[in-house]
Amino acid sequence: TIVYPETDEELTIADAVAKKKPEYLVITLGVNGVSFMKEDYFKSEYKKIIESVQTASPDTKIIVCSLLPVTENYTGADGLTNVAVAQVTTWLKQVCTEASVYYADISSALTLNGSLASEYSTGDGHALSSAGCSKVLEYLSTHAVG
């Protein structure tokens, strides 16, 4: 669920989309599941989210963002590595192709030598700083969606 910003209600993504009927929906989910989700489960859950949005608002254009890498020196105990992120990214691309939704490779705008550039991290090696969020918005605004 998410907290719907206009009413502070806790809603499913599909219910929020049904309420708002946005022209575009940007989805950036999945990195927390990298360390424990197997391929079939990851794909299945992501497909469910996409299909629920498509059902709730068929005219909404869905943009699924690539998973975010971690910084080169990230040492979190969550099993999150750039190797794991790269593997799951291949699954995510497959889901996008099968669901006919746009895949946005936002990580390409944030990486340096395959890792999250430190200037785009909050310092924890994982979360985006305001500069990182700005870079994502810049990427999305300059890459056409059909």
N, CA, C and O of each residue as an XYZ file, in Angstrom:
584
protein
N       0.837     -1.192      0.000
C       0.000      0.000      0.000
C       0.879      1.250      0.000
O       2.069      1.205      0.309
N       0.256      2.344     -0.351
C       0.907      3.652     -0.305
C      -0.005      4.601      0.465
O      -1.179      4.305      0.686
N       0.536      5.726      0.864
C      -0.287      6.773      1.455
C      -0.648      7.727      0.318
O       0.219      8.381     -0.262
N      -1.931      7.792      0.015
C      -2.418      8.645     -1.065
C      -2.228     10.097     -0.642
O      -2.802     10.515      0.363
N      -1.442     10.874     -1.377
C      -1.044     12.201     -0.911
C      -2.174     13.203     -0.704
O      -2.065     14.087      0.146
N      -3.239     13.079     -1.458
C      -4.305     14.073     -1.366
C      -5.212     13.885     -0.154
O      -5.839     14.839      0.307
N      -5.286     12.650      0.367
C      -6.198     12.389      1.487
C      -5.520     11.720      2.678
O      -6.134     11.553      3.732
N      -4.263     11.338      2.513
C      -3.509     10.595      3.531
C      -4.094      9.213      3.821
O      -3.776      8.599      4.840
N      -4.951      8.729      2.917
C      -5.486      7.368      3.046
C      -4.411      6.361      2.661
O      -3.549      6.646      1.829
N      -4.468      5.195      3.264
C      -3.603      4.101      2.852
C      -4.360      3.291      1.809
O      -5.407      2.710      2.095
N      -3.811      3.261      0.582
C      -4.463      2.587     -0.533
C      -3.481      1.665     -1.250
O      -2.265      1.831     -1.153
N      -4.028      0.700     -1.965
C      -3.172     -0.073     -2.853
C      -2.785      0.843     -4.013
O      -3.439      1.859     -4.250
N      -1.738      0.488     -4.723
C      -1.330      1.275     -5.881
C      -2.474      1.334     -6.896
O      -2.758      2.392     -7.458
N      -3.124      0.197     -7.125
C      -4.229      0.149     -8.092
C      -5.379      1.060     -7.668
O      -5.956      1.749     -8.510
N      -5.721      1.074     -6.388
C      -6.806      1.939     -5.920
C      -6.449      3.417     -6.076
O      -7.297      4.232     -6.439
N      -5.198      3.757     -5.801
C      -4.749      5.142     -5.959
C      -4.806      5.561     -7.425
O      -5.227      6.673     -7.744
N      -4.380      4.666     -8.312
C      -4.416      4.955     -9.747
C      -5.860      5.066    -10.229
O      -6.177      5.936    -11.041
N      -6.721      4.203     -9.743
C      -8.137      4.271    -10.128
C      -8.746      5.604     -9.706
O      -9.594      6.157    -10.407
N      -8.315      6.111     -8.570
C      -8.831      7.374     -8.056
C      -8.321      8.567     -8.870
O      -9.078      9.490     -9.172
N      -7.055      8.539     -9.215
C      -6.407      9.689     -9.861
C      -6.438      9.630    -11.385
O      -6.503     10.667    -12.046
N      -6.393      8.417    -11.949
C      -6.338      8.232    -13.405
C      -5.222      9.099    -14.030
O      -5.493      9.921    -14.905
N      -3.995      8.911    -13.584
C      -2.912      9.753    -14.111
C      -2.578      9.420    -15.562
O      -2.802      8.303    -16.027
N      -2.043     10.408    -16.260
C      -1.609     10.154    -17.632
C      -0.406      9.218    -17.628
O      -0.298      8.330    -18.473
N       0.504      9.425    -16.662
C       1.702      8.589    -16.512
C       1.813      8.111    -15.076
O       1.414      8.804    -14.141
N       2.361      6.918    -14.918
C       2.690      6.409    -13.589
C       4.108      5.862    -13.656
O       4.410      4.990    -14.471
N       4.971      6.380    -12.796
C       6.348      5.924    -12.716
C       6.454      4.976    -11.527
O       6.128      5.335    -10.396
N       6.913      3.767    -11.803
C       7.066      2.753    -10.753
C       8.555      2.501    -10.530
O       9.293      2.170    -11.458
N       8.968      2.664     -9.299
C      10.349      2.365     -8.904
C      10.274      1.487     -7.673
O      10.305      1.974     -6.543
N      10.175      0.199     -7.902
C      10.038     -0.771     -6.822
C      10.940     -1.968     -7.087
O      11.328     -2.222     -8.227
N      11.270     -2.697     -6.032
C      11.921     -3.978     -6.212
C      13.270     -4.150     -5.578
O      13.691     -5.280     -5.332
N      13.968     -3.061     -5.303
C      15.336     -3.211     -4.804
C      15.382     -3.897     -3.435
O      16.345     -4.603     -3.135
N      14.366     -3.701     -2.611
C      14.371     -4.347     -1.298
C      14.181     -5.854     -1.386
O      14.502     -6.576     -0.442
N      13.666     -6.330     -2.502
C      13.458     -7.760     -2.671
C      14.620     -8.489     -3.319
O      14.598     -9.714     -3.442
N      15.634     -7.744     -3.733
C      16.754     -8.332     -4.470
C      17.411     -9.480     -3.716
O      17.747    -10.503     -4.312
N      17.591     -9.320     -2.437
C      18.360    -10.313     -1.675
C      17.572    -11.574     -1.326
O      18.172    -12.590     -0.975
N      16.248    -11.532     -1.414
C      15.503    -12.715     -0.975
C      14.501    -13.257     -1.993
O      14.022    -14.380     -1.833
N      14.178    -12.502     -3.019
C      13.179    -12.962     -3.982
C      13.830    -13.780     -5.094
O      14.858    -13.396     -5.653
N      13.225    -14.883     -5.391
C      13.648    -15.711     -6.523
C      12.989    -15.160     -7.788
O      12.030    -14.393     -7.710
N      13.506    -15.553     -8.943
C      13.067    -14.989    -10.216
C      11.561    -15.114    -10.445
O      10.906    -14.121    -10.764
N      11.010    -16.292    -10.292
C       9.584    -16.488    -10.576
C       8.700    -15.634     -9.678
O       7.716    -15.052    -10.134
N       9.056    -15.562     -8.399
C       8.263    -14.780     -7.454
C       8.375    -13.286     -7.766
O       7.369    -12.577     -7.765
N       9.580    -12.810     -8.029
C       9.782    -11.398     -8.356
C       8.947    -11.012     -9.570
O       8.200    -10.034     -9.537
N       9.078    -11.785    -10.634
C       8.342    -11.486    -11.864
C       6.831    -11.525    -11.638
O       6.101    -10.654    -12.111
N       6.383    -12.520    -10.929
C       4.958    -12.671    -10.663
C       4.400    -11.468     -9.900
O       3.350    -10.936    -10.258
N       5.091    -11.052     -8.872
C       4.619     -9.924     -8.059
C       4.650     -8.617     -8.849
O       3.734     -7.801     -8.740
N       5.690     -8.422     -9.635
C       5.770     -7.201    -10.437
C       4.668     -7.179    -11.489
O       4.047     -6.142    -11.723
N       4.430     -8.318    -12.117
C       3.355     -8.406    -13.119
C       2.004     -8.084    -12.487
O       1.175     -7.405    -13.094
N       1.786     -8.568    -11.276
C       0.519     -8.290    -10.588
C       0.317     -6.793    -10.397
O      -0.783     -6.280    -10.600
N       1.369     -6.099    -10.010
C       1.268     -4.648     -9.811
C       0.926     -3.971    -11.130
O       0.003     -3.159    -11.196
N       1.667     -4.304    -12.177
C       1.435     -3.685    -13.483
C       0.030     -3.984    -13.986
O      -0.670     -3.079    -14.439
N      -0.386     -5.231    -13.912
C      -1.717     -5.609    -14.389
C      -2.821     -4.927    -13.594
O      -3.849     -4.547    -14.154
N      -2.611     -4.773    -12.292
C      -3.635     -4.102    -11.481
C      -3.760     -2.636    -11.872
O      -4.864     -2.090    -11.864
N      -2.664     -1.997    -12.209
C      -2.696     -0.606    -12.668
C      -3.361     -0.530    -14.038
O      -4.183      0.353    -14.282
N      -3.009     -1.446    -14.928
C      -3.610     -1.453    -16.261
C      -5.116     -1.658    -16.189
O      -5.858     -1.065    -16.972
N      -5.569     -2.473    -15.279
C      -7.002     -2.702    -15.104
C      -7.685     -1.480    -14.499
O      -8.777     -1.100    -14.920
N      -7.038     -0.869    -13.513
C      -7.633      0.276    -12.815
C      -7.683      1.528    -13.681
O      -8.583      2.354    -13.533
N      -6.718      1.668    -14.580
C      -6.651      2.868    -15.409
C      -5.983      2.524    -16.740
O      -4.792      2.775    -16.923
N      -6.743      1.955    -17.660
C      -6.172      1.463    -18.920
C      -5.431      2.509    -19.751
O      -4.549      2.154    -20.533
N      -5.766      3.772    -19.601
C      -5.121      4.814    -20.400
C      -3.830      5.342    -19.771
O      -3.106      6.112    -20.404
N      -3.544      4.947    -18.566
C      -2.316      5.400    -17.901
C      -1.110      4.729    -18.539
O      -1.067      3.508    -18.687
N      -0.138      5.541    -18.910
C       1.117      5.020    -19.464
C       2.036      4.694    -18.288
O       2.325      5.556    -17.458
N       2.487      3.454    -18.227
C       3.303      2.994    -17.110
C       4.774      3.025    -17.500
O       5.174      2.502    -18.540
N       5.562      3.647    -16.644
C       7.016      3.695    -16.806
C       7.616      2.962    -15.615
O       7.450      3.389    -14.472
N       8.307      1.868    -15.876
C       8.964      1.104    -14.812
C      10.443      1.466    -14.836
O      11.115      1.312    -15.856
N      10.934      1.941    -13.720
C      12.333      2.352    -13.626
C      13.228      1.184    -13.245
O      12.843      0.283    -12.500
N      14.438      1.237    -13.788
C      15.443      0.235    -13.433
C      15.689      0.273    -11.926
O      15.428      1.273    -11.259
N      16.191     -0.827    -11.421
C      16.572     -0.858    -10.016
C      17.806      0.002     -9.825
O      18.632      0.137    -10.728
N      17.920      0.574     -8.658
C      19.063      1.430     -8.379
C      20.240      0.608     -7.877
O      20.075     -0.268     -7.028
N      21.416      0.888     -8.397
C      22.600      0.212     -7.890
C      22.980      0.785     -6.520
O      22.371      1.742     -6.042
N      23.971      0.198     -5.918
C      24.515      0.715     -4.658
C      25.899      1.289     -4.944
O      26.490      1.018     -5.990
N      26.405      2.078     -4.013
C      27.736      2.644     -4.197
C      28.795      1.561     -4.114
O      28.548      0.468     -3.604
N      29.957      1.873     -4.615
C      31.057      0.917     -4.660
C      31.428      0.392     -3.270
O      31.814     -0.768     -3.126
N      31.312      1.242     -2.254
C      31.699      0.842     -0.900
C      30.522      0.450     -0.013
O      30.664      0.394      1.209
N      29.358      0.178     -0.611
C      28.182     -0.211      0.174
C      28.435     -1.533      0.879
O      28.880     -2.499      0.259
N      28.155     -1.574      2.160
C      28.406     -2.783      2.961
C      27.187     -3.201      3.765
O      27.325     -3.787      4.839
N      26.010     -2.912      3.268
C      24.800     -3.278      3.993
C      24.694     -4.775      4.198
O      25.179     -5.561      3.383
N      24.069     -5.159      5.271
C      23.916     -6.577      5.614
C      22.689     -7.189      4.949
O      22.278     -8.294      5.302
N      22.103     -6.481      3.992
C      20.861     -6.933      3.371
C      21.081     -7.794      2.127
O      20.112     -8.177      1.470
N      22.322     -8.103      1.793
C      22.598     -8.936      0.628
C      22.481     -8.192     -0.687
O      22.526     -8.804     -1.754
N      22.332     -6.899     -0.623
C      22.176     -6.082     -1.817
C      23.552     -5.789     -2.413
O      24.401     -5.167     -1.775
N      23.751     -6.244     -3.635
C      24.999     -5.992     -4.355
C      24.659     -5.558     -5.770
O      23.545     -5.781     -6.243
N      25.603     -4.948     -6.433
C      25.362     -4.541     -7.819
C      25.253     -5.745     -8.746
O      24.588     -5.665     -9.779
N      25.884     -6.842     -8.402
C      25.729     -8.071     -9.187
C      24.282     -8.554     -9.089
O      23.678     -8.917    -10.098
N      23.727     -8.559     -7.878
C      22.334     -8.978     -7.684
C      21.375     -8.011     -8.380
O      20.398     -8.439     -8.995
N      21.653     -6.714     -8.284
C      20.805     -5.715     -8.946
C      20.809     -5.944    -10.460
O      19.760     -5.861    -11.100
N      21.970     -6.229    -11.030
C      22.062     -6.474    -12.473
C      21.248     -7.694    -12.877
O      20.590     -7.687    -13.917
N      21.291     -8.737    -12.062
C      20.518     -9.948    -12.367
C      19.022     -9.666    -12.334
O      18.288    -10.048    -13.245
N      18.582     -9.002    -11.290
C      17.156     -8.713    -11.153
C      16.699     -7.736    -12.237
O      15.549     -7.786    -12.672
N      17.582     -6.862    -12.667
C      17.247     -5.931    -13.741
C      16.889     -6.679    -15.019
O      15.998     -6.247    -15.751
N      17.557     -7.783    -15.300
C      17.195     -8.575    -16.485
C      15.778     -9.119    -16.341
O      15.035     -9.180    -17.320
N      15.405     -9.510    -15.140
C      14.036     -9.998    -14.910
C      13.039     -8.867    -15.134
O      11.991     -9.054    -15.753
N      13.389     -7.687    -14.617
C      12.504     -6.532    -14.717
C      12.285     -6.144    -16.178
O      11.164     -5.819    -16.568
N      13.329     -6.175    -16.977
C      13.196     -5.877    -18.405
C      12.259     -6.879    -19.078
O      11.457     -6.503    -19.932
N      12.360     -8.151    -18.695
C      11.482     -9.178    -19.258
C      10.024     -8.896    -18.910
O       9.138     -9.007    -19.757
N       9.790     -8.530    -17.656
C       8.425     -8.213    -17.213
C       7.876     -7.037    -18.025
O       6.727     -7.069    -18.464
N       8.682     -6.014    -18.223
C       8.240     -4.836    -18.976
C       7.905     -5.199    -20.414
O       6.903     -4.732    -20.956
N       8.722     -6.015    -21.025
C       8.469     -6.450    -22.401
C       7.169     -7.233    -22.475
O       6.332     -6.980    -23.341
N       7.002     -8.187    -21.563
C       5.793     -9.014    -21.563
C       4.527     -8.201    -21.290
O       3.463     -8.500    -21.833
N       4.646     -7.174    -20.447
C       3.482     -6.368    -20.079
C       3.279     -5.168    -21.005
O       2.317     -4.415    -20.856
N       4.182     -5.001    -21.951
C       4.122     -3.869    -22.889
C       4.107     -2.518    -22.181
O       3.302     -1.643    -22.500
N       5.005     -2.364    -21.222
C       5.170     -1.077    -20.542
C       6.583     -0.568    -20.783
O       7.489     -1.333    -21.114
N       6.750      0.716    -20.616
C       8.029      1.366    -20.878
C       9.015      1.084    -19.740
O       8.672      1.193    -18.562
N      10.234      0.724    -20.112
C      11.321      0.506    -19.157
C      12.261      1.703    -19.240
O      12.749      2.032    -20.321
N      12.517      2.350    -18.118
C      13.411      3.505    -18.061
C      14.677      3.118    -17.313
O      14.631      2.763    -16.135
N      15.791      3.190    -17.995
C      17.081      2.820    -17.417
C      17.670      3.985    -16.634
O      18.703      4.538    -17.013
N      17.009      4.355    -15.541
C      17.469      5.506    -14.753
C      18.842      5.266    -14.131
O      19.582      6.212    -13.864
N      19.174      4.007    -13.903
C      20.476      3.730    -13.287
C      21.623      4.212    -14.163
O      22.689      4.558    -13.652
N      21.418      4.239    -15.485
C      22.479      4.699    -16.378
C      22.848      6.160    -16.130
O      23.973      6.572    -16.414
N      21.926      6.930    -15.614
C      22.186      8.335    -15.327
C      22.831      8.544    -13.960
O      23.289      9.641    -13.640
N      22.863      7.490    -13.164
C      23.310      7.621    -11.774
C      24.598      6.874    -11.455
O      25.111      6.965    -10.340
N      25.118      6.139    -12.427
C      26.234      5.254    -12.121
C      27.575      5.800    -12.576
O      27.674      6.612    -13.497
N      28.586      5.324    -11.899
C      29.968      5.571    -12.247
C      30.679      4.238    -12.102
O      30.762      3.696    -11.000
N      31.192      3.705    -13.200
C      31.842      2.384    -13.201
C      30.931      1.279    -12.654
O      31.399      0.372    -11.966
N      29.635      1.358    -12.959
C      28.699      0.315    -12.578
C      28.127      0.415    -11.177
O      27.326     -0.426    -10.770
N      28.530      1.432    -10.439
C      28.025      1.630     -9.076
C      27.334      2.987     -8.979
O      27.585      3.883     -9.785
N      26.467      3.126     -7.989
C      25.822      4.411     -7.742
C      26.897      5.435     -7.407
O      27.689      5.230     -6.488
N      26.926      6.531     -8.146
C      27.893      7.594     -7.884
C      27.617      8.166     -6.498
O      26.467      8.429     -6.145
N      28.673      8.356     -5.718
C      28.508      8.802     -4.326
C      27.773     10.129     -4.242
O      27.083     10.377     -3.254
N      27.898     10.992     -5.250
C      27.210     12.279     -5.224
C      25.690     12.137     -5.282
O      24.962     13.072     -4.949
N      25.213     10.967     -5.704
C      23.777     10.733     -5.795
C      23.246      9.895     -4.636
O      22.073      9.521     -4.627
N      24.084      9.605     -3.681
C      23.689      8.810     -2.506
C      23.564      9.712     -1.286
O      24.249     10.729     -1.172
N      22.687      9.326     -0.389
C      22.533     10.089      0.857
C      23.701      9.867      1.806
O      23.799     10.524      2.842
N      24.575      8.949      1.457
C      25.704      8.619      2.321
C      25.596      7.216      2.864
O      26.568      6.675      3.392
N      24.407      6.614      2.740
C      24.249      5.237      3.210
C      24.629      4.230      2.117
O      24.657      3.024      2.360
N      24.919      4.734      0.920
C      25.318      3.870     -0.173
C      24.171      3.256     -0.955
O      24.388      2.476     -1.882
N      22.964      3.605     -0.581
C      21.791      2.932     -1.129
C      20.696      3.922     -1.543
O      20.193      3.841     -2.663
N      20.330      4.829     -0.685
C      19.220      5.753     -0.952
C      19.705      6.957     -1.768
O      20.859      7.375     -1.668
N      18.796      7.496     -2.571
C      19.143      8.648     -3.403
C      19.093      9.946     -2.617
O      18.192     10.167     -1.808
N      20.059     10.786     -2.865
C      20.080     12.138     -2.324
C      19.161     13.012     -3.171
O      18.606     12.549     -4.167
N      19.000     14.267     -2.781
C      18.177     15.166     -3.593
C      18.807     15.355     -4.971
O      18.089     15.501     -5.960
N      20.138     15.355     -5.052
C      20.802     15.449     -6.357
C      20.489     14.212     -7.194
O      20.297     14.319     -8.405
N      20.437     13.057     -6.570
C      20.087     11.827     -7.270
C      18.659     11.857     -7.768
O      18.385     11.462     -8.902
N      17.747     12.322     -6.931
C      16.341     12.439     -7.353
C      16.201     13.417     -8.509
O      15.434     13.171     -9.440
N      16.930     14.520     -8.459
C      16.903     15.494     -9.556
C      17.418     14.876    -10.846
O      16.882     15.136    -11.924
N      18.451     14.064    -10.735
C      19.018     13.403    -11.910
C      18.000     12.427    -12.528
O      17.890     12.325    -13.750
N      17.264     11.718    -11.672
C      16.221     10.808    -12.154
C      15.137     11.602    -12.888
O      14.715     11.210    -13.976
N      14.693     12.696    -12.311
C      13.663     13.521    -12.958
C      14.162     14.075    -14.292
O      13.413     14.136    -15.267
N      15.428     14.478    -14.326
C      16.022     14.957    -15.574
C      16.022     13.844    -16.637
O      15.682     14.080    -17.796
N      16.404     12.644    -16.225
C      16.424     11.520    -17.141
C      15.023     11.261    -17.687
O      14.833     11.123    -18.895
N      14.054     11.196    -16.792
C      12.686     10.890    -17.226
C      12.127     11.981    -18.151
O      11.359     11.687    -19.067
N      12.511     13.220    -17.911
C      11.966     14.317    -18.734
C      12.655     14.395    -20.100
O      12.136     15.050    -21.004
N      13.797     13.750    -20.269
C      14.518     13.851    -21.534
C      14.489     12.548    -22.345
O      15.102     12.478    -23.410
N      13.806     11.544    -21.869
C      13.711     10.279    -22.592
C      12.246     10.029    -22.928
O      11.419      9.786    -22.049
N      11.954     10.093    -24.198
C      10.573     10.039    -24.688
C       9.899      8.723    -24.340
O      10.507      7.654    -24.381
N       8.646      8.834    -24.003
C       7.795      7.673    -23.742
C       6.721      7.660    -24.817
O       6.042      8.659    -25.052
N       6.581      6.500    -25.467
C       5.604      6.398    -26.562
C       4.200      6.271    -26.134
O       3.304      6.178    -26.973
